[in-house]
């Protein structure tokens, strides 16, 4: 996953924030927090995971489909951007 090496620090920060969110969910469950509070924490965690997934997939598309050794056509670039936009919308 060479494309993740360039963004390693940023991705690790995201993962650490997600870990904190998961730990907050665990604490909510341990202290018998209100259901709505726990659901909001789960929703926030899911959103963070989806954003992480979108970022890694976008990097994968850009690195593995357009590796820099060949210039994509306008149609290929447009298709890649459309795919990335659709993915980000789906994962919101």
N, C-alpha and C positions, 0 to 999 in steps of 0.2 A: 504494500500500500504506500508506494512512494509519494503519492499526492498528499497523504496525511502528515508526512514528515515536515513539510513546509509549514503546515498549520498546527503542528504538534502542541505547542504551548496553548494556543487558543482552544483547541479541542479538549485538552486536559483540564483547562479552567471550566469549560462547560460540564465535563463529566464530574468534576468535584462539586459544582453547584447542584447537579442532579443528585449526587450522593447525599448532600445536605437535605435536599427535598425528600428523598426516600427516608432518611433518618427522622425527619419531621413527621412523616406519615406513621412511622413506627412508634414515635413518642405519642402521637395522637391516639393510636390504638391501645397503647399500654395504659394511658390515663383515662381511657373511656371518654374521649372527647366527643363533642356533638357530631352527629353524622354529617351535617352540612359542612362543618369545618374540615372534616377528614376528606370529604368528596372534593372540596376546593383544593386541598393539598394534592390529592391524586390527580386532579385535572391539570394543575400547574406542572406536576412532574411529567405527565404525559405530553404536555405541550413542549416542555424542555427536551424530552427524548425525541419527539418528532422534529424539532428544530435541529438537533444534532444529526439525526438521520438525513435530513434534507441537505445539510452542509456536507456531509461525507459523500452522499450520492452525487451532489453537484460536482465536487472535486473529482470523483470517479469518472463522471461523464467528460469533464473538461480534460482530465489527464489521459485517460485511456482511449477516448475517441479522437481527441485532438492533441496528439502528443508533441506537437511542435515541429516534428520532422516533415509534416506535410500541411499545407494550408487548406482548411476546409472551404468548400464552396459556400456561396451565400445561402444556398438552400440547406446545406448541412448545418451551418451556423444557426439559421433560423429554426430548424427542427430541434437542435439541441436546446436553444433558448426556450422554445415552446415546451419541451419536455421538462426542463428545470422549473419553469413557471407553473406547469400543471402539478408537478410533484410538490412544490412549496404550497400551493393552494390546497391540495389534498391533505397535506400533513398539518394544516392549521387547526 
